[in-house]
Amino acid sequence: YINKQTNEKITSTEWHNLVVRNKAAEICEKYLTKGDKIYVEGRIKSRQWQAEDGSTKYTTEIQVTEFTFLTTKKEFENAKQGTPAMVNEPKNSFEPQGLPPQHDDLPF
């Protein structure tokens, strides 16, 4: 966003713990690398546990139900080879094949 008082562009990065299971996890392991862009949908789940020192620990995770790679195949291949991708190329998303469609149940 842009700060209205200073007209400065403010960027904020947040990191989230994602939980991916089964075949989707295998696809992520095979194709995702650090810095890749992905779009995810899922359910937020919070949990707590007792640490060995007796303190209570908390975490919030996103249980991934659907995802799409936003890094193109060309960017993926260039990253593996260590060369930059062409800037002029269209941004087509790479979607993994073989995943069954996920349908969200409506709460009503």
Contacts in CASP RR format, 6 or more apart in sequence:
PFRMAT RR
TARGET T0000
AUTHOR 0000-0000-0000
METHOD contacts of the structure
MODEL  1
YINKQTNEKITSTEWHNLVVRNKAAEICEKYLTKGDKIYVEGRIKSRQWQ
AEDGSTKYTTEIQVTEFTFLTTKKEFENAKQGTPAMVNEPKNSFEPQGLP
PQHDDLPF
1 9 0 8 1.000
1 10 0 8 1.000
2 8 0 8 1.000
2 9 0 8 1.000
2 10 0 8 1.000
3 9 0 8 1.000
3 10 0 8 1.000
16 61 0 8 1.000
16 62 0 8 1.000
17 59 0 8 1.000
17 60 0 8 1.000
17 61 0 8 1.000
17 62 0 8 1.000
18 40 0 8 1.000
18 61 0 8 1.000
18 62 0 8 1.000
18 64 0 8 1.000
19 45 0 8 1.000
19 61 0 8 1.000
19 62 0 8 1.000
19 63 0 8 1.000
19 64 0 8 1.000
20 28 0 8 1.000
20 64 0 8 1.000
20 67 0 8 1.000
21 64 0 8 1.000
23 98 0 8 1.000
23 99 0 8 1.000
24 64 0 8 1.000
24 67 0 8 1.000
24 96 0 8 1.000
24 99 0 8 1.000
27 96 0 8 1.000
27 99 0 8 1.000
28 67 0 8 1.000
31 69 0 8 1.000
31 76 0 8 1.000
31 94 0 8 1.000
31 96 0 8 1.000
32 38 0 8 1.000
32 69 0 8 1.000
33 76 0 8 1.000
33 79 0 8 1.000
36 69 0 8 1.000
36 70 0 8 1.000
36 71 0 8 1.000
36 76 0 8 1.000
36 79 0 8 1.000
37 69 0 8 1.000
37 70 0 8 1.000
37 71 0 8 1.000
38 67 0 8 1.000
38 68 0 8 1.000
38 69 0 8 1.000
38 70 0 8 1.000
38 71 0 8 1.000
39 67 0 8 1.000
39 68 0 8 1.000
39 70 0 8 1.000
39 93 0 8 1.000
40 62 0 8 1.000
40 64 0 8 1.000
40 66 0 8 1.000
40 67 0 8 1.000
41 64 0 8 1.000
41 65 0 8 1.000
41 66 0 8 1.000
41 67 0 8 1.000
42 62 0 8 1.000
42 63 0 8 1.000
42 64 0 8 1.000
42 65 0 8 1.000
42 66 0 8 1.000
43 62 0 8 1.000
43 63 0 8 1.000
43 65 0 8 1.000
44 60 0 8 1.000
44 61 0 8 1.000
44 62 0 8 1.000
44 63 0 8 1.000
45 60 0 8 1.000
45 61 0 8 1.000
45 62 0 8 1.000
45 63 0 8 1.000
46 58 0 8 1.000
46 59 0 8 1.000
46 60 0 8 1.000
46 61 0 8 1.000
47 58 0 8 1.000
47 59 0 8 1.000
47 61 0 8 1.000
48 56 0 8 1.000
48 57 0 8 1.000
48 58 0 8 1.000
48 59 0 8 1.000
49 56 0 8 1.000
49 57 0 8 1.000
50 56 0 8 1.000
50 57 0 8 1.000
51 57 0 8 1.000
65 102 0 8 1.000
65 104 0 8 1.000
66 102 0 8 1.000
68 93 0 8 1.000
68 94 0 8 1.000
68 95 0 8 1.000
69 76 0 8 1.000
69 93 0 8 1.000
69 94 0 8 1.000
69 95 0 8 1.000
69 96 0 8 1.000
70 91 0 8 1.000
70 93 0 8 1.000
71 79 0 8 1.000
71 94 0 8 1.000
72 85 0 8 1.000
72 89 0 8 1.000
72 91 0 8 1.000
72 92 0 8 1.000
72 93 0 8 1.000
72 94 0 8 1.000
73 92 0 8 1.000
73 94 0 8 1.000
74 85 0 8 1.000
74 86 0 8 1.000
74 89 0 8 1.000
75 85 0 8 1.000
76 94 0 8 1.000
78 84 0 8 1.000
78 85 0 8 1.000
79 85 0 8 1.000
END
